[in-house]
Amino acid sequence: WGHQLAFVGNLITRAGYHLPGDISLGRAFADVPNGIAAINGPDAISTAALLQTLAFIGFLETRVMIDATGESQFRGDFRNGFDFGWDKQSPEWQTNKRAIELNQGRAA
């Protein structure tokens, strides 16, 4: 998911769409450059903002996107006791959906 969201976010900001408002006091989201320039360059976000972002991503990776119940059926199965209709589908449908997700991740 992360790669896919990053790719789509990059496309959207390069197309000129930005969140409304300020990312920090007196600095609009639209003032942050695209791509690597957002974290390295004269107009880059602050080091503190970069560290905060990395800490948040680390938190998500280690505390949220995990198999909390120990009942995952495959890698990436983070349902954690919630069923959104997955178990009602046929094994062929499930295999097809996992293959689609894998291929989308490779494309991103």
N, C-alpha and C positions, 0 to 999 in steps of 0.2 A: 504493500500500500504506500509506503513512504516514498519509494521511487516514483510511483505513478503520480502522487500528489505533487511532488517536487517538479516533475516534468510539466504538468498542467499549470502549476503556479508560475513557472518560468514563461510558458507560452502566454498566459494571461497578462502578466506584467509587461512583457515585450510588446504586446498589442496595445499597451497604453492604459490598461485598467488597473486601478489601485484602490485599496480600501479608503473610505473617506476618513477624514480626521487626522490626528497627529499620532505618530509612533512614539514620540517623546515630546517634552515641553517645547513647543514652538517649531517642531519639525514634522512635516506632513509625510505620510506614507509615500506620496508621489515624489518626494525629494530623495528617496533612497534609490540608488542606481540598480540596474538589473545585473543578474549573473554574479560572477566572482567579485565584481566591483562593489557589491553590497557589503562584503566583509573585508575587502582589501583595496584600499585606495583613498583618495582625499575626501570623498563623500560617503565613505563606509559607515556602517553603524558602529557605535562605540564598542570597545572591548567588553565592557560590563554587559551590554545588551547581547553580544555574541555568547558570552559565558552563560548568561541566563537562558538563552535559547538552547544551548548545548546541554545544560543541566536539565531542562524540561524534557528534551528528547531522551536523555538518559533515564529520567524517571519513567517516561512512558514505556521505554524498552524493557526496563527491569521490574516494573511494578504493575503495569496495566496490560501490556500486550504479552501476557503469559498464560500458561495453562494452570489456572489457580485450583482447579478441582482434581487434576491428575487423570481426567477422563477423555483427553483428546484422542481422536481417532486417526489423526494424521498431522504432520508438521503444519503449523499455521492455523490449527483448529483452536480458536480462542473463544468458543461459545460460552464456556464456563458455566454450564448448567442451563443456559438459555437456548431454546430451540426456536428458530425462525422459519420452521418448515423443512429444514434440511433432512431430518430423520423420516419425513413422510415421502421423500423422493426415492426413486428406484436407484439401485447401485450404479446402473449405467448412466443415469442423469448426474449422479454425484461425481463419478469419474470424469465425465465430460466437463462439468463445471470446474473441477480442480485443474484439468488440463488447460481450460480457457484462462483461468487465473494465473497459472504458471507462465503461459505464453505472454500474457499482458505484462507480467513482471519483467520478463526477458526483453520485451519491446521498450519498456520504459528505461 
